[in-house]
């Protein structure tokens, strides 16, 4: 997404809306329940990425993958 934002010179205030446009299936359903969070102070593309990562790539799985690499 960052590459697309850069290419299109997307203003920061539009990044979340632009990114969620591309969500599909389970991610799109998840966003429907999270949509109101976009109005929180400081909610931006970085925060959306964190929430997506935490939900769809939980910490135990992240740790397991990290241990595989090491």
PDB file of N, H, CA, C and O in Angstrom:
ATOM      1  N   UNK A   1       0.818  -1.184   0.000  1.00  0.00           N
ATOM      2  CA  UNK A   1       0.000   0.000   0.000  1.00  0.00           C
ATOM      3  C   UNK A   1       0.868   1.255   0.000  1.00  0.00           C
ATOM      4  O   UNK A   1       0.545   2.238  -0.667  1.00  0.00           O
ATOM      5  N   UNK A   2       1.970   1.220   0.749  1.00  0.00           N
ATOM      6  H   UNK A   2       2.232   0.422   1.291  1.00  0.00           H
ATOM      7  CA  UNK A   2       2.818   2.411   0.790  1.00  0.00           C
ATOM      8  C   UNK A   2       3.315   2.788  -0.606  1.00  0.00           C
ATOM      9  O   UNK A   2       3.374   3.966  -0.960  1.00  0.00           O
ATOM     10  N   UNK A   3       3.665   1.784  -1.379  1.00  0.00           N
ATOM     11  H   UNK A   3       3.617   0.827  -1.091  1.00  0.00           H
ATOM     12  CA  UNK A   3       4.133   2.036  -2.740  1.00  0.00           C
ATOM     13  C   UNK A   3       3.032   2.711  -3.561  1.00  0.00           C
ATOM     14  O   UNK A   3       3.292   3.641  -4.324  1.00  0.00           O
ATOM     15  N   UNK A   4       1.819   2.235  -3.393  1.00  0.00           N
ATOM     16  H   UNK A   4       1.608   1.479  -2.772  1.00  0.00           H
ATOM     17  CA  UNK A   4       0.683   2.824  -4.096  1.00  0.00           C
ATOM     18  C   UNK A   4       0.418   4.250  -3.608  1.00  0.00           C
ATOM     19  O   UNK A   4       0.163   5.146  -4.412  1.00  0.00           O
ATOM     20  N   UNK A   5       0.479   4.457  -2.285  1.00  0.00           N
ATOM     21  H   UNK A   5       0.687   3.729  -1.632  1.00  0.00           H
ATOM     22  CA  UNK A   5       0.301   5.801  -1.746  1.00  0.00           C
ATOM     23  C   UNK A   5       1.328   6.761  -2.338  1.00  0.00           C
ATOM     24  O   UNK A   5       1.001   7.879  -2.736  1.00  0.00           O
ATOM     25  N   UNK A   6       2.580   6.299  -2.387  1.00  0.00           N
ATOM     26  H   UNK A   6       2.846   5.391  -2.063  1.00  0.00           H
ATOM     27  CA  UNK A   6       3.650   7.153  -2.933  1.00  0.00           C
ATOM     28  C   UNK A   6       3.426   7.444  -4.410  1.00  0.00           C
ATOM     29  O   UNK A   6       3.551   8.583  -4.857  1.00  0.00           O
ATOM     30  N   UNK A   7       3.096   6.405  -5.153  1.00  0.00           N
ATOM     31  H   UNK A   7       2.995   5.479  -4.789  1.00  0.00           H
ATOM     32  CA  UNK A   7       2.900   6.567  -6.595  1.00  0.00           C
ATOM     33  C   UNK A   7       1.768   7.541  -6.898  1.00  0.00           C
ATOM     34  O   UNK A   7       1.875   8.379  -7.794  1.00  0.00           O
ATOM     35  N   UNK A   8       0.692   7.421  -6.144  1.00  0.00           N
ATOM     36  H   UNK A   8       0.604   6.741  -5.416  1.00  0.00           H
ATOM     37  CA  UNK A   8      -0.482   8.269  -6.379  1.00  0.00           C
ATOM     38  C   UNK A   8      -0.416   9.588  -5.622  1.00  0.00           C
ATOM     39  O   UNK A   8      -1.312  10.425  -5.734  1.00  0.00           O
ATOM     40  N   UNK A   9       0.652   9.766  -4.851  1.00  0.00           N
ATOM     41  H   UNK A   9       1.380   9.086  -4.760  1.00  0.00           H
ATOM     42  CA  UNK A   9       0.806  10.951  -4.009  1.00  0.00           C
ATOM     43  C   UNK A   9      -0.451  11.158  -3.155  1.00  0.00           C
ATOM     44  O   UNK A   9      -1.005  12.254  -3.072  1.00  0.00           O
ATOM     45  N   UNK A  10      -0.871  10.063  -2.532  1.00  0.00           N
ATOM     46  H   UNK A  10      -0.420   9.172  -2.600  1.00  0.00           H
ATOM     47  CA  UNK A  10      -2.087  10.046  -1.723  1.00  0.00           C
ATOM     48  C   UNK A  10      -1.872  10.848  -0.438  1.00  0.00           C
ATOM     49  O   UNK A  10      -0.927  10.577   0.303  1.00  0.00           O
ATOM     50  N   UNK A  11      -2.726  11.820  -0.169  1.00  0.00           N
ATOM     51  H   UNK A  11      -3.493  12.040  -0.771  1.00  0.00           H
ATOM     52  CA  UNK A  11      -2.621  12.572   1.089  1.00  0.00           C
ATOM     53  C   UNK A  11      -2.852  11.642   2.287  1.00  0.00           C
ATOM     54  O   UNK A  11      -3.684  10.737   2.216  1.00  0.00           O
ATOM     55  N   UNK A  12      -2.131  11.858   3.370  1.00  0.00           N
ATOM     56  H   UNK A  12      -1.455  12.593   3.428  1.00  0.00           H
ATOM     57  CA  UNK A  12      -2.237  11.000   4.549  1.00  0.00           C
ATOM     58  C   UNK A  12      -3.665  10.840   5.043  1.00  0.00           C
ATOM     59  O   UNK A  12      -4.053   9.759   5.487  1.00  0.00           O
ATOM     60  N   UNK A  13      -4.442  11.898   4.968  1.00  0.00           N
ATOM     61  H   UNK A  13      -4.126  12.776   4.607  1.00  0.00           H
ATOM     62  CA  UNK A  13      -5.814  11.823   5.495  1.00  0.00           C
ATOM     63  C   UNK A  13      -6.722  10.916   4.663  1.00  0.00           C
ATOM     64  O   UNK A  13      -7.820  10.580   5.105  1.00  0.00           O
ATOM     65  N   UNK A  14      -6.290  10.521   3.483  1.00  0.00           N
ATOM     66  H   UNK A  14      -5.398  10.794   3.124  1.00  0.00           H
ATOM     67  CA  UNK A  14      -7.089   9.623   2.640  1.00  0.00           C
ATOM     68  C   UNK A  14      -6.579   8.184   2.641  1.00  0.00           C
ATOM     69  O   UNK A  14      -7.224   7.306   2.068  1.00  0.00           O
ATOM     70  N   UNK A  15      -5.440   7.928   3.271  1.00  0.00           N
ATOM     71  H   UNK A  15      -4.916   8.642   3.737  1.00  0.00           H
ATOM     72  CA  UNK A  15      -4.822   6.603   3.201  1.00  0.00           C
ATOM     73  C   UNK A  15      -5.700   5.500   3.780  1.00  0.00           C
ATOM     74  O   UNK A  15      -5.816   4.435   3.175  1.00  0.00           O
ATOM     75  N   UNK A  16      -6.320   5.728   4.933  1.00  0.00           N
ATOM     76  H   UNK A  16      -6.226   6.593   5.424  1.00  0.00           H
ATOM     77  CA  UNK A  16      -7.156   4.686   5.544  1.00  0.00           C
ATOM     78  C   UNK A  16      -8.320   4.336   4.620  1.00  0.00           C
ATOM     79  O   UNK A  16      -8.559   3.161   4.343  1.00  0.00           O
ATOM     80  N   UNK A  17      -9.032   5.329   4.152  1.00  0.00           N
ATOM     81  H   UNK A  17      -8.837   6.284   4.377  1.00  0.00           H
ATOM     82  CA  UNK A  17     -10.164   5.080   3.258  1.00  0.00           C
ATOM     83  C   UNK A  17      -9.745   4.367   1.991  1.00  0.00           C
ATOM     84  O   UNK A  17     -10.448   3.482   1.502  1.00  0.00           O
ATOM     85  N   UNK A  18      -8.611   4.751   1.467  1.00  0.00           N
ATOM     86  H   UNK A  18      -8.040   5.470   1.864  1.00  0.00           H
ATOM     87  CA  UNK A  18      -8.093   4.129   0.255  1.00  0.00           C
ATOM     88  C   UNK A  18      -7.736   2.677   0.521  1.00  0.00           C
ATOM     89  O   UNK A  18      -8.056   1.802  -0.284  1.00  0.00           O
ATOM     90  N   UNK A  19      -7.073   2.410   1.648  1.00  0.00           N
ATOM     91  H   UNK A  19      -6.813   3.121   2.302  1.00  0.00           H
ATOM     92  CA  UNK A  19      -6.647   1.053   1.987  1.00  0.00           C
ATOM     93  C   UNK A  19      -7.841   0.134   2.228  1.00  0.00           C
ATOM     94  O   UNK A  19      -7.859  -0.995   1.738  1.00  0.00           O
ATOM     95  N   UNK A  20      -8.838   0.606   2.978  1.00  0.00           N
ATOM     96  H   UNK A  20      -8.823   1.524   3.375  1.00  0.00           H
ATOM     97  CA  UNK A  20      -9.969  -0.272   3.288  1.00  0.00           C
ATOM     98  C   UNK A  20     -10.793  -0.595   2.045  1.00  0.00           C
ATOM     99  O   UNK A  20     -11.522  -1.587   2.026  1.00  0.00           O
ATOM    100  N   UNK A  21     -10.686   0.214   1.032  1.00  0.00           N
ATOM    101  H   UNK A  21     -10.094   1.020   1.047  1.00  0.00           H
ATOM    102  CA  UNK A  21     -11.361  -0.078  -0.232  1.00  0.00           C
ATOM    103  C   UNK A  21     -10.900  -1.419  -0.795  1.00  0.00           C
ATOM    104  O   UNK A  21     -11.664  -2.113  -1.466  1.00  0.00           O
ATOM    105  N   UNK A  22      -9.652  -1.779  -0.520  1.00  0.00           N
ATOM    106  H   UNK A  22      -9.031  -1.216   0.025  1.00  0.00           H
ATOM    107  CA  UNK A  22      -9.076  -3.014  -1.048  1.00  0.00           C
ATOM    108  C   UNK A  22      -9.286  -4.233  -0.161  1.00  0.00           C
ATOM    109  O   UNK A  22      -8.895  -5.336  -0.544  1.00  0.00           O
ATOM    110  N   UNK A  23      -9.889  -4.070   1.010  1.00  0.00           N
ATOM    111  H   UNK A  23     -10.206  -3.174   1.321  1.00  0.00           H
ATOM    112  CA  UNK A  23     -10.132  -5.216   1.887  1.00  0.00           C
ATOM    113  C   UNK A  23     -11.192  -6.127   1.269  1.00  0.00           C
ATOM    114  O   UNK A  23     -12.158  -5.661   0.666  1.00  0.00           O
ATOM    115  N   UNK A  24     -10.991  -7.428   1.432  1.00  0.00           N
ATOM    116  H   UNK A  24     -10.206  -7.807   1.923  1.00  0.00           H
ATOM    117  CA  UNK A  24     -11.920  -8.416   0.882  1.00  0.00           C
ATOM    118  C   UNK A  24     -12.267  -9.460   1.932  1.00  0.00           C
ATOM    119  O   UNK A  24     -11.553  -9.623   2.921  1.00  0.00           O
ATOM    120  N   UNK A  25     -13.340 -10.144   1.714  1.00  0.00           N
ATOM    121  H   UNK A  25     -13.920 -10.012   0.910  1.00  0.00           H
ATOM    122  CA  UNK A  25     -13.755 -11.303   2.490  1.00  0.00           C
ATOM    123  C   UNK A  25     -13.695 -11.038   4.000  1.00  0.00           C
ATOM    124  O   UNK A  25     -14.318 -10.095   4.489  1.00  0.00           O
ATOM    125  N   UNK A  26     -12.942 -11.870   4.742  1.00  0.00           N
ATOM    126  H   UNK A  26     -12.436 -12.636   4.345  1.00  0.00           H
ATOM    127  CA  UNK A  26     -12.901 -11.742   6.198  1.00  0.00           C
ATOM    128  C   UNK A  26     -12.381 -10.385   6.644  1.00  0.00           C
ATOM    129  O   UNK A  26     -12.846  -9.832   7.641  1.00  0.00           O
ATOM    130  N   UNK A  27     -11.422  -9.854   5.912  1.00  0.00           N
ATOM    131  H   UNK A  27     -11.043 -10.303   5.103  1.00  0.00           H
ATOM    132  CA  UNK A  27     -10.876  -8.542   6.279  1.00  0.00           C
ATOM    133  C   UNK A  27     -11.943  -7.462   6.129  1.00  0.00           C
ATOM    134  O   UNK A  27     -12.025  -6.552   6.953  1.00  0.00           O
ATOM    135  N   UNK A  28     -12.743  -7.556   5.103  1.00  0.00           N
ATOM    136  H   UNK A  28     -12.677  -8.296   4.434  1.00  0.00           H
ATOM    137  CA  UNK A  28     -13.812  -6.585   4.895  1.00  0.00           C
ATOM    138  C   UNK A  28     -14.878  -6.698   5.989  1.00  0.00           C
ATOM    139  O   UNK A  28     -15.384  -5.683   6.468  1.00  0.00           O
ATOM    140  N   UNK A  29     -15.218  -7.920   6.382  1.00  0.00           N
ATOM    141  H   UNK A  29     -14.807  -8.745   5.992  1.00  0.00           H
ATOM    142  CA  UNK A  29     -16.177  -8.112   7.478  1.00  0.00           C
ATOM    143  C   UNK A  29     -15.602  -7.582   8.791  1.00  0.00           C
ATOM    144  O   UNK A  29     -16.308  -6.944   9.573  1.00  0.00           O
ATOM    145  N   UNK A  30     -14.325  -7.849   9.024  1.00  0.00           N
ATOM    146  H   UNK A  30     -13.752  -8.367   8.388  1.00  0.00           H
ATOM    147  CA  UNK A  30     -13.657  -7.340  10.222  1.00  0.00           C
ATOM    148  C   UNK A  30     -13.713  -5.813  10.242  1.00  0.00           C
ATOM    149  O   UNK A  30     -14.004  -5.220  11.281  1.00  0.00           O
ATOM    150  N   UNK A  31     -13.440  -5.182   9.119  1.00  0.00           N
ATOM    151  H   UNK A  31     -13.203  -5.664   8.276  1.00  0.00           H
ATOM    152  CA  UNK A  31     -13.443  -3.725   9.060  1.00  0.00           C
ATOM    153  C   UNK A  31     -14.833  -3.175   9.367  1.00  0.00           C
ATOM    154  O   UNK A  31     -14.952  -2.110   9.973  1.00  0.00           O
ATOM    155  N   UNK A  32     -15.871  -3.874   8.965  1.00  0.00           N
ATOM    156  H   UNK A  32     -15.774  -4.739   8.473  1.00  0.00           H
ATOM    157  CA  UNK A  32     -17.229  -3.410   9.249  1.00  0.00           C
ATOM    158  C   UNK A  32     -17.453  -3.269  10.751  1.00  0.00           C
ATOM    159  O   UNK A  32     -18.219  -2.408  11.183  1.00  0.00           O
ATOM    160  N   UNK A  33     -16.794  -4.105  11.550  1.00  0.00           N
ATOM    161  H   UNK A  33     -16.172  -4.805  11.199  1.00  0.00           H
ATOM    162  CA  UNK A  33     -16.928  -4.015  13.003  1.00  0.00           C
ATOM    163  C   UNK A  33     -15.967  -2.990  13.613  1.00  0.00           C
ATOM    164  O   UNK A  33     -16.162  -2.549  14.746  1.00  0.00           O
ATOM    165  N   UNK A  34     -14.942  -2.618  12.865  1.00  0.00           N
ATOM    166  H   UNK A  34     -14.784  -2.976  11.944  1.00  0.00           H
ATOM    167  CA  UNK A  34     -13.916  -1.700  13.359  1.00  0.00           C
ATOM    168  C   UNK A  34     -14.057  -0.285  12.804  1.00  0.00           C
ATOM    169  O   UNK A  34     -13.352   0.625  13.240  1.00  0.00           O
ATOM    170  N   UNK A  35     -14.930  -0.103  11.882  1.00  0.00           N
ATOM    171  H   UNK A  35     -15.503  -0.842  11.528  1.00  0.00           H
ATOM    172  CA  UNK A  35     -15.055   1.141  11.122  1.00  0.00           C
ATOM    173  C   UNK A  35     -15.088   2.406  11.989  1.00  0.00           C
ATOM    174  O   UNK A  35     -14.492   3.419  11.623  1.00  0.00           O
ATOM    175  N   UNK A  36     -15.768   2.356  13.115  1.00  0.00           N
ATOM    176  H   UNK A  36     -16.253   1.533  13.412  1.00  0.00           H
ATOM    177  CA  UNK A  36     -15.897   3.538  13.969  1.00  0.00           C
ATOM    178  C   UNK A  36     -14.555   3.986  14.547  1.00  0.00           C
ATOM    179  O   UNK A  36     -14.402   5.148  14.923  1.00  0.00           O
ATOM    180  N   UNK A  37     -13.586   3.079  14.621  1.00  0.00           N
ATOM    181  H   UNK A  37     -13.710   2.135  14.315  1.00  0.00           H
ATOM    182  CA  UNK A  37     -12.276   3.421  15.184  1.00  0.00           C
ATOM    183  C   UNK A  37     -11.555   4.458  14.339  1.00  0.00           C
ATOM    184  O   UNK A  37     -10.669   5.159  14.828  1.00  0.00           O
ATOM    185  N   UNK A  38     -11.936   4.555  13.067  1.00  0.00           N
ATOM    186  H   UNK A  38     -12.656   3.985  12.670  1.00  0.00           H
ATOM    187  CA  UNK A  38     -11.252   5.508  12.200  1.00  0.00           C
ATOM    188  C   UNK A  38     -11.457   6.956  12.649  1.00  0.00           C
ATOM    189  O   UNK A  38     -10.740   7.853  12.205  1.00  0.00           O
ATOM    190  N   UNK A  39     -12.421   7.178  13.516  1.00  0.00           N
ATOM    191  H   UNK A  39     -13.003   6.449  13.877  1.00  0.00           H
ATOM    192  CA  UNK A  39     -12.686   8.528  14.001  1.00  0.00           C
ATOM    193  C   UNK A  39     -11.905   8.853  15.276  1.00  0.00           C
ATOM    194  O   UNK A  39     -11.974   9.974  15.780  1.00  0.00           O
ATOM    195  N   UNK A  40     -11.159   7.867  15.797  1.00  0.00           N
ATOM    196  H   UNK A  40     -11.103   6.957  15.387  1.00  0.00           H
ATOM    197  CA  UNK A  40     -10.352   8.103  16.991  1.00  0.00           C
ATOM    198  C   UNK A  40      -9.192   9.038  16.648  1.00  0.00           C
ATOM    199  O   UNK A  40      -8.657   9.013  15.539  1.00  0.00           O
ATOM    200  N   UNK A  41      -8.824   9.846  17.609  1.00  0.00           N
ATOM    201  H   UNK A  41      -9.258   9.867  18.510  1.00  0.00           H
ATOM    202  CA  UNK A  41      -7.706  10.760  17.440  1.00  0.00           C
ATOM    203  C   UNK A  41      -6.431   9.963  17.138  1.00  0.00           C
ATOM    204  O   UNK A  41      -6.098   9.021  17.857  1.00  0.00           O
ATOM    205  N   UNK A  42      -5.744  10.335  16.099  1.00  0.00           N
ATOM    206  H   UNK A  42      -6.015  11.100  15.515  1.00  0.00           H
ATOM    207  CA  UNK A  42      -4.491   9.683  15.742  1.00  0.00           C
ATOM    208  C   UNK A  42      -4.631   8.417  14.924  1.00  0.00           C
ATOM    209  O   UNK A  42      -3.632   7.771  14.607  1.00  0.00           O
ATOM    210  N   UNK A  43      -5.858   8.051  14.577  1.00  0.00           N
ATOM    211  H   UNK A  43      -6.670   8.576  14.835  1.00  0.00           H
ATOM    212  CA  UNK A  43      -6.040   6.838  13.773  1.00  0.00           C
ATOM    213  C   UNK A  43      -5.580   7.141  12.350  1.00  0.00           C
ATOM    214  O   UNK A  43      -6.091   8.050  11.696  1.00  0.00           O
ATOM    215  N   UNK A  44      -4.615   6.371  11.890  1.00  0.00           N
ATOM    216  H   UNK A  44      -4.200   5.633  12.421  1.00  0.00           H
ATOM    217  CA  UNK A  44      -4.064   6.577  10.559  1.00  0.00           C
ATOM    218  C   UNK A  44      -3.706   5.239   9.942  1.00  0.00           C
ATOM    219  O   UNK A  44      -4.022   4.185  10.494  1.00  0.00           O
ATOM    220  N   UNK A  45      -3.051   5.286   8.805  1.00  0.00           N
ATOM    221  H   UNK A  45      -2.795   6.143   8.356  1.00  0.00           H
ATOM    222  CA  UNK A  45      -2.664   4.074   8.099  1.00  0.00           C
ATOM    223  C   UNK A  45      -1.771   3.195   8.983  1.00  0.00           C
ATOM    224  O   UNK A  45      -1.921   1.973   8.985  1.00  0.00           O
ATOM    225  N   UNK A  46      -0.861   3.794   9.719  1.00  0.00           N
ATOM    226  H   UNK A  46      -0.740   4.787   9.717  1.00  0.00           H
ATOM    227  CA  UNK A  46       0.016   3.026  10.606  1.00  0.00           C
ATOM    228  C   UNK A  46      -0.771   2.264  11.653  1.00  0.00           C
ATOM    229  O   UNK A  46      -0.486   1.097  11.922  1.00  0.00           O
ATOM    230  N   UNK A  47      -1.762   2.919  12.245  1.00  0.00           N
ATOM    231  H   UNK A  47      -1.993   3.867  12.026  1.00  0.00           H
ATOM    232  CA  UNK A  47      -2.602   2.259  13.257  1.00  0.00           C
ATOM    233  C   UNK A  47      -3.444   1.162  12.633  1.00  0.00           C
ATOM    234  O   UNK A  47      -3.620   0.101  13.233  1.00  0.00           O
ATOM    235  N   UNK A  48      -3.966   1.397  11.442  1.00  0.00           N
ATOM    236  H   UNK A  48      -3.823   2.259  10.955  1.00  0.00           H
ATOM    237  CA  UNK A  48      -4.751   0.373  10.752  1.00  0.00           C
ATOM    238  C   UNK A  48      -3.886  -0.856  10.485  1.00  0.00           C
ATOM    239  O   UNK A  48      -4.341  -1.985  10.668  1.00  0.00           O
ATOM    240  N   UNK A  49      -2.647  -0.644  10.055  1.00  0.00           N
ATOM    241  H   UNK A  49      -2.277   0.274   9.907  1.00  0.00           H
ATOM    242  CA  UNK A  49      -1.740  -1.773   9.817  1.00  0.00           C
ATOM    243  C   UNK A  49      -1.518  -2.573  11.097  1.00  0.00           C
ATOM    244  O   UNK A  49      -1.512  -3.804  11.065  1.00  0.00           O
ATOM    245  N   UNK A  50      -1.335  -1.883  12.219  1.00  0.00           N
ATOM    246  H   UNK A  50      -1.340  -0.884  12.245  1.00  0.00           H
ATOM    247  CA  UNK A  50      -1.149  -2.568  13.508  1.00  0.00           C
ATOM    248  C   UNK A  50      -2.367  -3.428  13.849  1.00  0.00           C
ATOM    249  O   UNK A  50      -2.228  -4.585  14.247  1.00  0.00           O
ATOM    250  N   UNK A  51      -3.550  -2.858  13.691  1.00  0.00           N
ATOM    251  H   UNK A  51      -3.663  -1.918  13.368  1.00  0.00           H
ATOM    252  CA  UNK A  51      -4.775  -3.588  14.020  1.00  0.00           C
ATOM    253  C   UNK A  51      -4.958  -4.805  13.124  1.00  0.00           C
ATOM    254  O   UNK A  51      -5.362  -5.870  13.590  1.00  0.00           O
ATOM    255  N   UNK A  52      -4.665  -4.646  11.850  1.00  0.00           N
ATOM    256  H   UNK A  52      -4.337  -3.780  11.472  1.00  0.00           H
ATOM    257  CA  UNK A  52      -4.777  -5.772  10.918  1.00  0.00           C
ATOM    258  C   UNK A  52      -3.787  -6.864  11.304  1.00  0.00           C
ATOM    259  O   UNK A  52      -4.134  -8.044  11.355  1.00  0.00           O
ATOM    260  N   UNK A  53      -2.562  -6.459  11.572  1.00  0.00           N
ATOM    261  H   UNK A  53      -2.280  -5.500  11.531  1.00  0.00           H
ATOM    262  CA  UNK A  53      -1.526  -7.433  11.951  1.00  0.00           C
ATOM    263  C   UNK A  53      -1.916  -8.170  13.229  1.00  0.00           C
ATOM    264  O   UNK A  53      -1.795  -9.393  13.300  1.00  0.00           O
ATOM    265  N   UNK A  54      -2.381  -7.437  14.234  1.00  0.00           N
ATOM    266  H   UNK A  54      -2.479  -6.443  14.176  1.00  0.00           H
ATOM    267  CA  UNK A  54      -2.759  -8.048  15.505  1.00  0.00           C
ATOM    268  C   UNK A  54      -3.927  -9.016  15.344  1.00  0.00           C
ATOM    269  O   UNK A  54      -3.969 -10.061  15.993  1.00  0.00           O
ATOM    270  N   UNK A  55      -4.863  -8.665  14.486  1.00  0.00           N
ATOM    271  H   UNK A  55      -4.829  -7.816  13.959  1.00  0.00           H
ATOM    272  CA  UNK A  55      -6.045  -9.513  14.326  1.00  0.00           C
ATOM    273  C   UNK A  55      -5.787 -10.730  13.436  1.00  0.00           C
ATOM    274  O   UNK A  55      -6.186 -11.845  13.771  1.00  0.00           O
ATOM    275  N   UNK A  56      -5.128 -10.513  12.320  1.00  0.00           N
ATOM    276  H   UNK A  56      -4.804  -9.607  12.048  1.00  0.00           H
ATOM    277  CA  UNK A  56      -4.971 -11.586  11.348  1.00  0.00           C
ATOM    278  C   UNK A  56      -3.641 -12.327  11.452  1.00  0.00           C
ATOM    279  O   UNK A  56      -3.444 -13.359  10.809  1.00  0.00           O
ATOM    280  N   UNK A  57      -2.734 -11.796  12.261  1.00  0.00           N
ATOM    281  H   UNK A  57      -2.894 -10.958  12.783  1.00  0.00           H
ATOM    282  CA  UNK A  57      -1.420 -12.408  12.452  1.00  0.00           C
ATOM    283  C   UNK A  57      -1.063 -12.255  13.926  1.00  0.00           C
ATOM    284  O   UNK A  57      -0.173 -11.481  14.278  1.00  0.00           O
ATOM    285  N   UNK A  58      -1.773 -13.011  14.801  1.00  0.00           N
ATOM    286  H   UNK A  58      -2.496 -13.640  14.514  1.00  0.00           H
ATOM    287  CA  UNK A  58      -1.648 -12.824  16.244  1.00  0.00           C
ATOM    288  C   UNK A  58      -0.220 -13.043  16.763  1.00  0.00           C
ATOM    289  O   UNK A  58       0.589 -13.729  16.139  1.00  0.00           O
ATOM    290  N   UNK A  59       0.059 -12.442  17.916  1.00  0.00           N
ATOM    291  H   UNK A  59      -0.598 -11.885  18.423  1.00  0.00           H
ATOM    292  CA  UNK A  59       1.394 -12.459  18.507  1.00  0.00           C
ATOM    293  C   UNK A  59       1.977 -13.871  18.636  1.00  0.00           C
ATOM    294  O   UNK A  59       3.139 -14.062  18.278  1.00  0.00           O
ATOM    295  N   UNK A  60       1.229 -14.876  19.132  1.00  0.00           N
ATOM    296  H   UNK A  60       0.285 -14.720  19.423  1.00  0.00           H
ATOM    297  CA  UNK A  60       1.822 -16.220  19.224  1.00  0.00           C
ATOM    298  C   UNK A  60       2.310 -16.746  17.860  1.00  0.00           C
ATOM    299  O   UNK A  60       3.351 -17.399  17.776  1.00  0.00           O
ATOM    300  N   UNK A  61       1.559 -16.458  16.819  1.00  0.00           N
ATOM    301  H   UNK A  61       0.714 -15.928  16.888  1.00  0.00           H
ATOM    302  CA  UNK A  61       1.981 -16.876  15.485  1.00  0.00           C
ATOM    303  C   UNK A  61       3.204 -16.088  15.033  1.00  0.00           C
ATOM    304  O   UNK A  61       4.103 -16.646  14.405  1.00  0.00           O
ATOM    305  N   UNK A  62       3.245 -14.801  15.346  1.00  0.00           N
ATOM    306  H   UNK A  62       2.514 -14.347  15.857  1.00  0.00           H
ATOM    307  CA  UNK A  62       4.408 -13.980  15.016  1.00  0.00           C
ATOM    308  C   UNK A  62       5.656 -14.532  15.696  1.00  0.00           C
ATOM    309  O   UNK A  62       6.713 -14.634  15.073  1.00  0.00           O
ATOM    310  N   UNK A  63       5.532 -14.889  16.979  1.00  0.00           N
ATOM    311  H   UNK A  63       4.673 -14.805  17.485  1.00  0.00           H
ATOM    312  CA  UNK A  63       6.667 -15.433  17.724  1.00  0.00           C
ATOM    313  C   UNK A  63       7.108 -16.773  17.159  1.00  0.00           C
ATOM    314  O   UNK A  63       8.304 -17.035  17.034  1.00  0.00           O
ATOM    315  N   UNK A  64       6.147 -17.618  16.817  1.00  0.00           N
ATOM    316  H   UNK A  64       5.176 -17.405  16.918  1.00  0.00           H
ATOM    317  CA  UNK A  64       6.481 -18.931  16.250  1.00  0.00           C
ATOM    318  C   UNK A  64       7.241 -18.761  14.932  1.00  0.00           C
ATOM    319  O   UNK A  64       8.220 -19.466  14.686  1.00  0.00           O
ATOM    320  N   UNK A  65       6.802 -17.845  14.102  1.00  0.00           N
ATOM    321  H   UNK A  65       6.007 -17.273  14.302  1.00  0.00           H
ATOM    322  CA  UNK A  65       7.474 -17.596  12.835  1.00  0.00           C
ATOM    323  C   UNK A  65       8.873 -17.033  13.066  1.00  0.00           C
ATOM    324  O   UNK A  65       9.814 -17.390  12.358  1.00  0.00           O
ATOM    325  N   UNK A  66       9.008 -16.154  14.054  1.00  0.00           N
ATOM    326  H   UNK A  66       8.243 -15.864  14.630  1.00  0.00           H
ATOM    327  CA  UNK A  66      10.307 -15.567  14.373  1.00  0.00           C
ATOM    328  C   UNK A  66      11.272 -16.659  14.826  1.00  0.00           C
ATOM    329  O   UNK A  66      12.444 -16.655  14.448  1.00  0.00           O
ATOM    330  N   UNK A  67      10.778 -17.596  15.638  1.00  0.00           N
ATOM    331  H   UNK A  67       9.826 -17.599  15.946  1.00  0.00           H
ATOM    332  CA  UNK A  67      11.616 -18.696  16.097  1.00  0.00           C
ATOM    333  C   UNK A  67      12.022 -19.616  14.967  1.00  0.00           C
ATOM    334  O   UNK A  67      13.110 -20.189  15.005  1.00  0.00           O
ATOM    335  N   UNK A  68      11.173 -19.773  13.961  1.00  0.00           N
ATOM    336  H   UNK A  68      10.289 -19.307  13.931  1.00  0.00           H
ATOM    337  CA  UNK A  68      11.521 -20.599  12.795  1.00  0.00           C
ATOM    338  C   UNK A  68      12.714 -19.998  12.056  1.00  0.00           C
ATOM    339  O   UNK A  68      13.590 -20.719  11.578  1.00  0.00           O
ATOM    340  N   UNK A  69      12.735 -18.689  11.973  1.00  0.00           N
ATOM    341  H   UNK A  69      12.024 -18.104  12.361  1.00  0.00           H
ATOM    342  CA  UNK A  69      13.793 -17.990  11.242  1.00  0.00           C
ATOM    343  C   UNK A  69      15.120 -18.099  11.981  1.00  0.00           C
ATOM    344  O   UNK A  69      16.175 -18.243  11.364  1.00  0.00           O
ATOM    345  N   UNK A  70      15.059 -18.031  13.295  1.00  0.00           N
ATOM    346  H   UNK A  70      14.202 -17.914  13.797  1.00  0.00           H
ATOM    347  CA  UNK A  70      16.294 -18.030  14.091  1.00  0.00           C
ATOM    348  C   UNK A  70      16.746 -19.421  14.300  1.00  0.00           C
ATOM    349  O   UNK A  70      17.769 -19.647  14.945  1.00  0.00           O
TER     350      UNK A  70
END
